[in-house]
């Protein structure tokens, strides 16, 4: 070995959590076969409608299998990786036949939905470093957004803006049609109206809805959408920064890094020009409110419609986290912080609880709700700063209710495990978290299998999200427990963590077979992890990497086995651990964060093994 090495010998009884973790990984490997058989044809295409024309829905196809490459990173079997890649190609081909994908990328939709699709390729690149097709894809997709692809002129370099909220391989989609919206019209009828000057808007209820299925009324909606919403930039587009960062992680080309920084700075400048609030619409000339009668609110996926504040704050976090990863400068998170702080400053008390506004309309701020801890937790994890811990303490002084986990959190989407319970565990509370997260993961998997077994639906009648609730591969809780991270922000975030694992013998990501891990604490300078070899017959070699992209470096530490503590001398992004049969140890590893350029390269196996 040409890297620092820790060797641990001596059989000990494996703790229940470690045995449970290995059982869970094995069960998930087997359950994946049932899902693949039920959801796909022999060519990998999804068993669903033969015609699909809506803008919406393509993301759901990818989401059905997005968890597979993530599970592989934890330690899923090789068939998980091959299935993940096969399904990416098959689903892309299927939607190309539908007409919603061209040149491998969605022709023109928004980054709320793009950001639910494309983390799939981030995980694929982490799963198999060095693949030429992943590199080519990353460059081609980034070219559509930085101005290098004449067939996709999405980028206005002079104004540092994307030219439409609806964008993709065909460039900006400036005009939408009935076909684009038709599938979702019944669903959108249950949301508040997209414009306040539609029939019913004068009644004084900011939550009023309109019937999108009424053809005459829909014509009015469509006219307003095309006139006011589809021309110019919106904060939602900040999520495109992860796609461009993805190209940087493949290449190290500083043009990608600079594009992300320039685009993020442009939105910071727009915030500053709007009294500290990010405007949700910028017109074709770069003017705030240009197509909205001068209003900074009311844009596509903006402060008012359809979801409100989350479509401002989440993209700001995604962009800031990408910039921080590439530069090591955590002040790039300030755009997100500033909006959370602005909403908190607008709080009001209701029945003894503080509520913050989620929306803004012509009548001002409305839709006051409990603050959501999600982004506060992600900020505190990524920055590891007192500033963000203080922010969390102020807004959520009592975190006792954070400790619970829904029994079926894996249902829907690609299995989002709420990070609250993990966060309390990392703070030193919630001692039952390891068993809790593994038990609820198992429950989620069981319920997905039951959905598969009872599904007798007609493929031609299946909704776009049909298969998401049936996917039993739900690894996000395992990601939290083993890597010491809240996991990636679902809509477009990159997986940033203190630790990554590699199987030295098989030269692949993930825990070796029989190996279990739980991270007990992370902070700005260290990580504590317990490693257990549940295999009583064979030893296993594990490589620890500091940071998901090798961006951190181990600088020292210790290994504790029973009552014996030995020092670990290391100054490297990698540390090898040899756990003999039935062996286990607790590592306290010091870390220097953001010490190296982040990349998808993975370990240099010749350097690691000397072979």
N, C-alpha and C positions, 0 to 999 in steps of 0.2 A: 504494500500500500504506500502511495506517495502523498497521502493526506493524513492528518492526525487521526488516531485510531483509539477506540475504547473497546476493550475485551472484557466480557462478563461471563463467568462460569458459575455453575451450581444450580441444581434443580430446586425449585420451590413451587408450592401450590399456586397455580394461577388464580388471581382474584376473579370474582364473579363477573365484574364488568368486562374484563378482558375476554373471558370465555364467551360472554354474551355478544361482544363486539365481533369476534370471529364467526359466531353462529349467524349473526345478522349479515355479515358480508357474504357468507356462503349461501344463505337463503336468498339474498338479493340477486346473486349470480344466477341461481336456478330460476327464480321468478321471472327474470328478464326473458327467458325462452318463451314462457306462456304469453307474455305481452307481444312479442314479435310475431308469434304464430297467429294471434288474434287480430292484430292491427294491420298487418302488412301482407301483400301478395308476394309471390316468389321473387319478383324483381325489386322488392323493397318499397313499392308504392303503397300508400295508405289505402285501406279499404273504405273509401268514402265516395262522395258524389263524383260523377263522371264529368260534370261541367262546373266550373267555378269562375266567376267573372268579377266579383267584388274586389275592391281595393283591400278590404279587410279579410283576414282568414289565412293568408300565407304564413304569417308568423306562428299561427297555431299548429300548422303542419310541422314546422321545425321544433316547436316547443314540446311536441310529443316525445321527442328523443333527445332533447338537449341535456338531460340529466345523465345520459350514458357516458359521455367522455368525462364528465365531472366525477362519476363513480369510479371510473378507471384510475383517476388520479389518486383516489383514496386507497385503491387496491383491488378493484374489480378485475375479473379474469380477462384474458386476452380476447375472448369472444365479445366482451363488452366493447372493447376498442374497435374491433373489426365491424361490429354491428353499427356502432356510432358513425363510422366513416361511410359505410355502405348506405345507411339511411340518409345521411346528408346529401349524398349524390342522388339517391333515388327520389327523395322529396323535392330536391331542386329540379330534377327532370320532370317530375309530375306537374309542378307548378309552371314550368316552362311550357308544357303542353296546354295547361289552362290558359296561359297568356299573361299571368301576373308576374312572371320572372323572365328576364332576358339577359343573356350574357352572364348567367349565374346569380344575378342580383335582382331584387324586387324592382319593378319598372318605375314605380312612383307612389310612395306612401309616406307616412309620417314616422318620426323617430320614437314615438311611444311604442309603435309596433316593430319597427326595425330593431329597436333595442331589446325586444323580446326574442328576436331571431338570432342575432349575430354573435352573442356570447357563445353560441354553439361552436363557432370556428375558433374562438379564443381557446376553448377547452381542447379542441382537436389539436391545435398547435402545441399546447402544453403536453399533450399525450404522446406525440411523436415528433420530437424536435428534429429539425433538419430536413423535412420533406419538401422537395422542390415545388410540388403542387400547392402546398400551403403558402409558400413564399410567393408564388405567382398570383395566387388568389388575393393575398393581402395587398400586394402592390396594385392589382387591378381595381380592387374595391376602393382603396384610398385614392386612386387617381380620379375616381368619380366625384370626389369631394374637395380635392385641393386644386382642381383646375387643370389636371393633366389629361383628361379624357374629353375630346371634342364631342363625343356622342352623349356625354352627360354633363352639360355646362351648368352644374349646380352652384358653382362658386363665383361670387363677384369679388375679384381680388382687390379692386380699387376701394370698395366699401367694406371689405372684410366681413362679408355676410353671405349666407346661403339664400338663394333667390326665391325659395318657396318652402313652406312647411311640408309640402308633398314633394318628395324627391327620390331619385334612384338612378337606375341604369339608363333611363330615357331622359334624364335631366329634370328640371322643375316641371311639375304638373300644375300649370296655371289655370286650367279649366277642368272642372270635374263634371261628370254626367250622371244621369239616373242610374246607369249600370254600375258606376263606381259605388253608389250608396245603397242600392236596392236591398241587398241582403240584410243590412243593419237598420233599415228604417223602422221596423217594429221595436227593435231594442232602443234606438235613440229616442223613440217616443216616450220612454220612461225617464229620460234625463231632462234637466231643466232646458228650456229653449235656448238655442245658440245665440239668438239676438233678442234684444229687448223691444225692438219696434215691430215684432210680429203680433198677430192678433192675440189678445190676452195680456199683453205686456203692460197695459195701462191700468191694470187692476191693483197694482201695488204689491203684488207677491213676487219677490225676486226669484222664487223657486218655480215659477209657473212653467208648465210643459206645453208642448204643442204636438199635434198628431202628424208625425212624419209620413204616415201611410195615407194621409189625405193628399191626393195628387195635386190639387190646386194649391194647397198650402205648401207642399213640397217644392213646387215651382218657385215660390217666394223664397224659401230657404236656400235653394240651389243658387238662385240669382245673387243673394246676399253673400253666400259662401264664396262664389267666384269673384265677386266685386271687392270684398273686404278682407277675406282670409287667406287666399291662396297666393297672393303676390307679396313677396318680402320675407323677412326673417322672423323667427320666433325663438324663445329660449329653449324650447323642446329640442331644437337642432343641436344644442350643446352636447347631446348624447352621441353625436357623430364623432366626437373626439376620441371615443374608445376605439372606433374602427381605424382611425388614423394612427392612434397609439399602437394598435395591433401591428400595423406595418412597421412602425419604429422598432418594436420588440423583435421583429424578424430581421431587420436590416441595420439598425443603428444609424440610419440616414437622418441627419439633423433637420432636413427639410420637413419631415413629418412632425418632429418635436416643435419646430418653430411655428408650424401652422396651428398646432393646438394652442400654443401660448398666445399667438396673435389673435386667434378667434376668441379665446377666453378673455383676453384683455379688451377686445372690442365690446363684449357684453358688460364688462366691468365699467367701461367708459359710458355705456348707455345707462347703466344703473346710476352712475354719478350725475349724469345729465338729467335724471328723473328723480332727484331728491332722495336717492338711496333705495328706491324700489326698482327692480328690474322691470322694464316695460315689456308687455307680452306681445307687442307687434311693432315691427319696423318696416316701413314701406320700401318700394323699389329704389328710391333715391337715398335711403338711409335715414329718413326722417321718422321719428317716433310718432305713431298714430296717423301716419300719412293716409292710410286707407280706412281709418276708423274715426273720421271726423275729429282728429286731434287727440283722441282718447288713448291713454297708455294701456288701457285694459280692454278686454273684449276680443282678443285675438284667438287664433286657432290653438286649441289646447293651452289656454292661457289662464289668467287669474279668475275668469268667470266660468268658462265652459271647456270641456265637460266635467273635469275633475278638480279644477282649481289649483291651489297652492302646490300640490305635489308635482305638477308638471312644470313648475318653476324651480323648486328647490332640489329635486332629484337630478335633473340634468346639470344643474350648477355643481352638485357634488361629484357627479361622474366626471365632468370636465376638470374640476379641481383635483380630484384624485389621480387622474391621468397626468396632469401637469406635475403634481407632487412626486409621482413615481419616476418621471423622466428627469426631474431636476433636483429632487431632494428638498425642495423649498415648499414647506407646508403652508406658507402664506397664500398659495394659490387656492386654498380651501376657503378663503375669506368671502368669496362671492356667495357661496352657500351659507356660511355663517351669518353674513349680513342680512340675508332674507329671513332666516330663522329668528334672528334678534329683532328684526322689524316687526314680525308677526307677534312675537312675545311682548313687545312694547305696546301693541294694540290690544292686549288681553283685557278681558273683563270677567268679573266674578259672577257666577251663576250657581245658586244653591251651595255656596261654600267652596266651589271648585273654579279654578281658572280655565277659561276657554279662550282660544285664539281663532281669528278669522281664517276661513279657508278660501273665500272668494271675494271679489270686488266687482261692483256693478255701477251703474249710473247713480245709484243711491248710496254708494260708499261700501264699506266693508260689511260682509254678512256671512252667514253660515258658520257661526262660532262653534268650535268643537274642542274636545280634549286634545292637548298637544300630543303628537305622535312621537314616541321616543326613537323611532327607527333611525333617522338621520343623525340624531344626537349620539347614538351608540356608534354608528359608523365613523363619525367625526372623531369621537374620543378614541376609538381604536386606531384609526389611521394616523392621527397626529400624536397620540400618547402625550398630549400636552395638558398642563394644569388648566389652561384657558378652557379647553373643551370639557374637562372633568368638572370645572366650576359651572360651566353652562348647563351641563347635565344635572348637577346638584341643585341649581337654582330652579329649573323647570320641573324636575322630578325629585324633590327632597325625600319622598317616601317611595322606595322601590320594592317594597315587600310584595306588591302584586305582580312584579316582573317575573317571579319564579315559576309561574305556571306555563305549561305548554299544551296547546290543544291536542287531543288524542289523535286527530286525523289531519294534522297540519300539512301532510303531503298531498292532499287532494287538490287537484287543479293546478294550472300552470305547470312549471317543471319541478314542483315541490319546494315551496319557500318555507324554510324553518325560521320562525320569528326569533330574533337574536336577543330578546330581553332576558330569557332564562340563562343563556350562555353568559351574558354580560354580568349578571349577579354572581355566577360561578367564578368568573374571572376576578371579580372584586373580593372574593374570599367567602361569599355566602352560598346559599343554595347547594349544600353538599350532596344532595341527591341527584344533581344534574346528569352525571354520566349514565346512571341507570335510567333516569327520566327520559333523556333524549333518545337512548337506544330503544326503550320500550315503546315510545310514541312513534319512532321510525318503523318499528315492527308492526304496530297497529295500522299505520298508514299503508304499509305494504300489504297487510292482510286485506284491508278494505278495498284496495285496488284490485287484488286478485279476485275478490268476491264480485266486483263490478265486471271483470272480464267474464267470469263464469255465468253471470246472469244476463249478459248482453245478447239480445236477440234482435237488435234494431236493424232496420233496412239501411244498407250503406248509402242508398240514394237520398235518404232523409236525415243523415247524420249532420249535426252542426259542426262548425269548423273546429270547435274545442272538444269534440267528442272523446278523443283518446287520452286527453291530459289526465282526467280523473282515474284512468285505468292503468296508468304507468306505475308499476311497483318498484321501480328503480328511483329511490328517493334518498340521495346521499347527503343532503345539505346538513343535517344534524351531525353526521359523522365528520363532515368537513369542519364544523365548529369544534368538535371534541378533539379531533386528531391534529388539526393544524393551528388551533388557537386563533381563530378569526371569526367574525360574524358572518363570513362568506361574502360573496360578491353581491353588491346591490343588484337586484334582479334586472331592472331595466337598464342594461348597458354597462354595468360595472365590470371591471376586471377583478379577478380573484387575487387579492393581496393578503398575504399571510406572513407570520413569523417563520413558519416551517413548511418545507416540502419533503416528501420521502421518496427514496429510490431503492429499488431492489438491485443490489450490486451483482448478484449472480445472474439475473436475467436482464440486466441493463435496461430497466424500464421504470417509469414512475409508479408510485404507490407502495404501500406496505408489503413486504414479502409475506408469502403464505404462512399462517400461523402466528404472525406478529400483530400485536395490538398496541395502541398508543392513546394516551390522553394528555393533553396539555392542560396543566393546572393553573398556570398564570403566565400572562405576558405583560410586559411594560416597555418603556422606551429604551431599556438597556439590557433586558434579559428575557429568557423564556424557561419555564420549568415544565419538563415532560417526563412522564412515566412510560417506559417501554417494557413490554412483556412478551416473551416467546412462549406461546401456549403449546408449542410442539415439544413434547417430552423426549423425543427420540433424536431430532435433528437440530443443529444450530443454524442460524440464519444471519446473513450479512445485510446490514441496513446502512444506507447513506442518507444523512440529514443535510438538507440545503437550507441556508439562511435566506428566507424570502422566496416567494413563489417564482420569481424571475431571477433568482441569484443576486438580488440587489443589496442584500445585507451581508454582513460578515460575522462569523463567530470570532470572539476575541479571548476566550478562556472559559473556565467553568469547573464543574466538579461532577463526579458520579458517585451516588450513594447507593450501596447495596447492603441491606440490613443495617448494621450500625457502623459500617466501614465506609468512609468517604475518601475518595482519591481525586487529585487534581487533574484537570483536563487541559493540556496545553495545545491551543489551536489559534491560528490567525488566518482564517480561510473561510470562504463561503460554504465549505463542505467539511463534514466530520463523519467518519465511518464508525459504525458500532457493530461489534460481533457478539451476538447473544447466543450463548451455548444452549443446549437442550434444557428447556424449562427455566431459563434464566430470566431475570428481570432487574431493572435498575431505574433510579430516578436521576435525571440529568438536570443540573442548573447551568444554563449556558448564557454567557454574556454575549451581547450582540451590539455591533455598531451598525446602525440603520442607514440605508441609502449610501452605502460605501462603494457600490459598483454600478456600472451601467446595467439596467435591467434588460433581459433578453430571453428569448425562447430556447437558447442553445442547450440548456440542461448541462449535466456534468460532462467534463472531458474525460471519457472513460479510459483513454490511454494514460492520462496523468493519474487518474484515481487508482487504477489497478496495476499500472506498469506494463500492461500487455496490449 
